[in-house]
């Protein structure tokens, strides 16, 4: 094929291509202002992250940016580390990561900050770890704080002992949930926690065995939908449904039904939507305003009408610290269950 060298011919060719592909001046104006990536530790099978993906999409629309979602298909942390290194090599305008394993991931995350790429951490890990990694801020639920708040509710109800069903014992931060709950009650969390594994049948068996051996257990705390569902089967079969104080982290259809019928007292809500929306919004503000000052970023974010509209629509409420934005804990009870159910799996 011969190249066109004349200016007139070139203009004709460009016009034809523009019309053929449907791109015009209006489309060019809608081009994304920035390109980010969010890298999670979640396997493909974990549907809980669908809410975060939906939040990313809405934040992209509200702030005119584009955010890729990347994750290790099988949840392998080593694979996640490689994804972070690839992100550093691609020179994104901003990177969002979970701190699923600080020791394993810190080297790859340091490659991001070494290139002066703005970093926001979310979900897992601690605010202290986020600061060590050089992140602008952490958006998530401090696990100890959430566990202690749940424990205080249980203590107010007269609970003096509990079982923590930990299905993610490989994630050391998960124990902070159990520890917070235990310290609110004034008991030893180690003696009250079991490593249940993630297989539902195994979880049900281990919970049943524990409750048979500890018949005076006053409460149960599960750390997610999978152990909650398996534990519900255990307490139902043992005739303890509605008789033992039961609370859980996160939300699912089974949890919703159990809250409705009184088997579960409340679910601890880390408001995952905020963990997808806020970091994208933060990076968009960093890009546009050329600032990494958390106080100024929060001020701009809180004043944004689209952000305020999202919060009102979905019934969400972040809390603000000196540097970080906390997505939880919130609590799902019979009183606010209807609104949560309306948006469950999409924006709640």
N, C-alpha and C positions, 0 to 999 in steps of 0.2 A: 504494500500500500504506500502511495506517495504522500509525503507530508505537505500540507498547505502552507505556503510561505507568505502569500499576500495578506495585508491587514484586513481588507474587505472580506476576503474569503474566510479569514479567521473569525471575524465578527459574525458572519453567517453561521459558521459551524458552532460557535458558542451559543448563539440564539437557539439553534435547532436542538442542541443538547439540553439546554435549559427547559425548553418546552417539552421535550421527550421525557425528562426525568421528573418534571413537576416542581422543580426548584426555582423560585423566583426571589425577588427582594424581600417579600414578606417572610418566606421560609428561612432565608438567611438571618433575618432579625431574630428568629426564634432559636437560633443555634445556642447550645448550652454555654453558659458563661464559664463553667469549670467541669472537670472530670475527676470524680472521686472513686474510691473503692472501699467497700466494707467487707472485711474478712472475718468470718466466724469460725468457731470450732465445731459447729453442729453438723452431724451427718445428714445426708439427704433425707433420711427417714424421719427426722425430727420436725413434725408439723408445727410445733410451737413457734418456729421462726417465720412462719408465713405472715404473722402479724407485723413483724419487723420489716419483712420485704414489702408489705403494703405501705408501711409508714415511709420507707425509703422512696417509693414511687410518688407518694403525695408530697414529700419534701422536695423532691426533684422538680415537680410541677410548680410548687409554690415559690421556689427560689431560682428557677430556670437553670438547673444544673443536671448533670448526669452521674449516676452512681452505679457502679458495677457491684454485684454481690458474688463473693467467692467463698467456698467452703470445702473442706476435705470430704469427699463423698462418704467415707466410712468413719469420719470423726477422728482420724489419726492426727495427733498433734504434730508429728514430724512432717506430715503433708501440709499442715497448716503453716508451719514454719517456712516451707518452700514457697507457698503462695505469698507470704509476706515479703520474702526476698525478691520474688518476681515483681511484686508491686513497687518495691524500691527501684528496681531496674527500669520499670516503665515510666517512672517520673510522673506519677499522678499529681494532681493539684492538692490532694489531701488523702490521708489514709485513716480508716477506722478499723480497730481490731479489738477482739476480746482477749483478755489476759487469762486464757484457759490454764496455762502452766507457765508461770513467770520464768522459772529457770530454763525451760526449754525454748521459750519464745524470745527472751530478751535480746539474744544476739541478732536475730533476724529483724526485730523491731528497731534495734539500734542502727541498722543499715538505712532505715527510713529516715530517722531523725538526723543521721549524719549527712544526709543530702538536703537538709533543711525543708523536708516535706512536712507540712502541718499534720499532727497526729492527735486523734481523739480516741480514747479507750472506752469500751462499753461492757456492760453485762457482768462478766466474771472478772476476778481479780479485785484488788483493793485500791482505794484512792491513793494510798501511800505508794503502792507499786506503780500506779499510773504516773505519779510525780517523778519517781525514779527513772521511768522510761522517757521522760521529757515530753509527756503529752500536755496539750493545752488544758484539757480537763477530762474527767471521767464521768460518764453518764450511766448510772446503774443504781442498784439497790445494795447498800452496804449490808452484807449478809449477817454480821453479828447484830447490827442495829435492828434488822428485821426480825431475827430470831428472838431477840430480847423483848421487842414490842409484842410479839405473839405470846411469849411466856408471861408477860405482865397481864395480858388479857386472861390467860389461863389461871394465873394466880388469883386474880380478882374473882374468878369463878370457884375458887376453893381447891384448885388442883395442887397436889404436893409432890407428885411423881409422874414420870412420863417415859415413853419409848420414842426415840428418834430413829426413823427408818431411813437410813442413808443409802440410796442406790447409786450415788456418784462419789463413792469414797476415794476414787482415784484423783478427784479434784479436791485438794486439801482445803480450799476455801469453804467447801460445803459443810465442813465440821463447825464453821463459825455460826451457822444457823442453829445447829444443835446446842452449841456452847452458849449462845445468847439466851435461848429458851431455858436451858438448865440453870444459868446464873440468875435469871429472873425468879426461878422457883427456889434457888438456894440449894441445888443438888449437883452431883458430879455428872457431867455430860458423858464422860467416857463409859461409866457404868450403865448409862441409859441409852447408849447408841449401838445399833447393829449395822454391819456392812451387809446389806441385803442382796447386793448384786442387782442386775437389771432385768432378769427373767421373771415375768409375772408369777409363774408357778412357784419359783423358788422364793420370791418375796412373800407370797401368801403363806408358804410353809414355815419360813423363819419367823414371821410375825406371830403366827399361831403358836409356835413352840415357845416363843418368849412370853406371850401372855399366859400360857399354861403354867410356865415356871415362875411367873411374877403376877399372880392373880390380883394383887392390890394396885396394879398400875393405874394411875389416875387419868392419864391422857396419852394420846398418840400424835406425833408430829411426822408427817411425810414430806419429802422434799420435791415432789413433782407429781404430775398426773399419773405416770405409770405405777409408782408405788402406792399412790392414793387408791387407784382402782383395785389393785391386788389386795391392799389392806382392808378395803371395804368388804371384799369377799370374805376375808378372814374373820372380821368382827361380826359379820352377818351370820356366818356358819357357827360361830361360837355363842350366838345369842347376845352379843354386846352392842349391837347397833342401837344408837340413841342412849346407851347407858354409860359409855365411856367418852370422855371429852376428846374430840377428834378435830384436828386442824391440819392444813396442808399449804404448801407453797404452790403457786400457779393455779391454773384453771383448765377445766375440760368439761365435756358433757356429763360424765359420771360425777364429777365434783359438784356441778350445778344441781343435779338431781339430789345428791346427798345433802346439800345445803337446804334445798327446798323441803326435804322430808325430815330434817333435823339430825341426821346422822353425822354430818360435818358442821361444826359451829361456824367456821369461817375459812376463807382461803386468803393467803397472804399474796397480795397482788403487786408484782414489780413493774406493772404497766409497761409491757414490752414495746408498745407503740412508741413511747417516748425514747426508747433506746435506739430506734431506727430513725425517727424524725429529727430529734434534737441534734445528734452529731452531724448529720448532713446540713442542717441549718447553720450550725456553728461554723463548719468549714466554708459554707457559702458566705457567711459574714466575714470570716477571716480573709477570704479571697477578695471580696468587694471593698471592705473597709481598711484593709491592710493593717489589721491589729490582731494581736494574740492575747490581749488583756481580757481575762475572764469576766471581770466586772463590766467592762464596756460591751463585750459580746452578749452577756446576759441582758443588759439594759436594752440593747437593740432587739434581741429576740423577744423579750417580754412585751415590747411595744408593737411587734409585728401583728397586724390584724388577722392575717391568715393563720398564724400560730394560735392566736387567742380563739379563733373560730374552731379550730381543730380540737382544742382542749374542751371547749364548751359542748361541742357536738358529742364527743365520746365520753364525757364525764371523767376527764383525766386531770391530775394535779401534781406537777413536779414540785420538789422542794429545792431551795437554793442554799448552798453553803458559801463560804468565803471564795472558793474556787470552782467547786464541782457542782453539777446538777444531779440531784437524786431522783430516780424514777419511782422509788418506793421507800418504805412499804406503805401500800394501801391495803385495805381489807374489804373483801367481798363477803357480804352477809345477806340474810334474807331481805334486808331493807333496800339494798341497792342492786340486788341480783337481776331484776328485770332489765335494767339498762345495760348491764354487762352482757347478759344473754343476747340482747339485740345485736351487739357488735362482736360477739365472741368469735374467735377464729379469723376475724378480719382486721379489727382495729382495737380489740381488747384481748 
